[in-house]
Amino acid sequence: MMLLSHFLDTETPTYGNRDNFIVNEVSQIKKGSSANSSEWKFSTNHIGTHLDVPYHFFENGQTITDYKNDFWYSKKCFLIDVPCNTAELINLSEPFSNIPKDVEVLLIRTGYENFRSQDKYWNDNPGLSPELGIWLKSNFTSLRIVGFDFISLTSWKFRDEGKEAHRNFLGSSKIYNPICIIEDMALSKIKNQIIDIIISPLFVKGSNGSPVTVFANLNA
């Protein structure tokens, strides 16, 4: 089983470099306490490998706890490679033509994870185009989650387009279901086909998003 999430720590990069994750030690055995315990402070719930659900952009959209438990497990996960090393809006290209019609979880690997320790990761990141969200909904009616290896669906250089893209992915209609989003994933070590995937958010009632732990089983 492979972990597809990054560990959270005080060096975790954030969109726009404007948020942080802080750890304070409440009690420590080495200082005479009977147990170790910590206080965790998130300046945002959208930090590290994390999930966006419709309520993030729609007042009446689904929250994390509105989904049934089986929503977070799939045997129909597919990975495509769309190499990218600078800020751009990812739109339709040849790799998207290979996606199976019954896909439920789509992972997009760009290689941008290689820049995660650099400022480039948050101030020159790629994003997904607004048109891509509409196309995916129109062509893959079982698709419920899209994840990728860069910091946000919104490129820092294309923020207006990023807001529109979020609405296109997370919005719903009588015809199309919303597509949830997993940002800042760890995809570089995937070498074989994914058998199944487990997606485990932090289940805070009524949440618009949260850090998420993702595991996948791969073919040998």
JOCOR-V63597 format. One record per backbone hydrogen bond with DSSP energy under -0.5 kcal/mol. CO is the residue of the C=O (numbers start at 1). NH is the residue of the N-H. If there is no record, write none. Layout:
# JOCOR-V63597
co=CO nh=NH
co=CO nh=NH
This chain:
# JOCOR-V63597
co=2 nh=4
co=2 nh=216
co=4 nh=186
co=9 nh=12
co=13 nh=48
co=14 nh=17
co=15 nh=18
co=20 nh=43
co=22 nh=41
co=24 nh=26
co=24 nh=39
co=27 nh=37
co=28 nh=31
co=28 nh=33
co=29 nh=32
co=37 nh=26
co=37 nh=27
co=39 nh=24
co=41 nh=22
co=41 nh=43
co=45 nh=47
co=48 nh=50
co=49 nh=212
co=50 nh=183
co=51 nh=210
co=52 nh=181
co=53 nh=56
co=54 nh=57
co=54 nh=58
co=58 nh=61
co=62 nh=55
co=63 nh=66
co=64 nh=67
co=68 nh=71
co=69 nh=72
co=70 nh=73
co=72 nh=199
co=74 nh=197
co=76 nh=104
co=76 nh=105
co=78 nh=107
co=80 nh=82
co=80 nh=109
co=88 nh=90
co=88 nh=127
co=90 nh=129
co=93 nh=96
co=93 nh=97
co=94 nh=97
co=95 nh=98
co=96 nh=99
co=100 nh=103
co=101 nh=142
co=104 nh=144
co=104 nh=145
co=105 nh=78
co=106 nh=147
co=107 nh=80
co=107 nh=109
co=108 nh=110
co=108 nh=149
co=109 nh=82
co=110 nh=84
co=111 nh=114
co=112 nh=115
co=113 nh=116
co=115 nh=118
co=115 nh=121
co=118 nh=121
co=119 nh=122
co=119 nh=123
co=120 nh=124
co=121 nh=151
co=122 nh=16
co=125 nh=157
co=127 nh=90
co=129 nh=133
co=130 nh=134
co=131 nh=135
co=132 nh=136
co=133 nh=137
co=134 nh=138
co=135 nh=139
co=136 nh=140
co=140 nh=143
co=144 nh=180
co=145 nh=106
co=146 nh=182
co=147 nh=108
co=148 nh=185
co=150 nh=184
co=153 nh=128
co=153 nh=155
co=155 nh=158
co=158 nh=162
co=159 nh=163
co=160 nh=164
co=161 nh=165
co=162 nh=166
co=163 nh=167
co=164 nh=168
co=165 nh=169
co=166 nh=170
co=167 nh=171
co=169 nh=179
co=176 nh=173
co=178 nh=180
co=180 nh=146
co=181 nh=52
co=181 nh=183
co=182 nh=148
co=183 nh=50
co=184 nh=6
co=185 nh=187
co=187 nh=190
co=189 nh=191
co=193 nh=219
co=196 nh=217
co=197 nh=74
co=198 nh=200
co=198 nh=215
co=199 nh=201
co=200 nh=213
co=201 nh=203
co=202 nh=204
co=203 nh=205
co=204 nh=207
co=207 nh=64
co=208 nh=53
co=210 nh=51
co=211 nh=202
co=212 nh=214
co=213 nh=200
co=214 nh=4
co=215 nh=198
co=216 nh=2
co=217 nh=195
co=217 nh=196
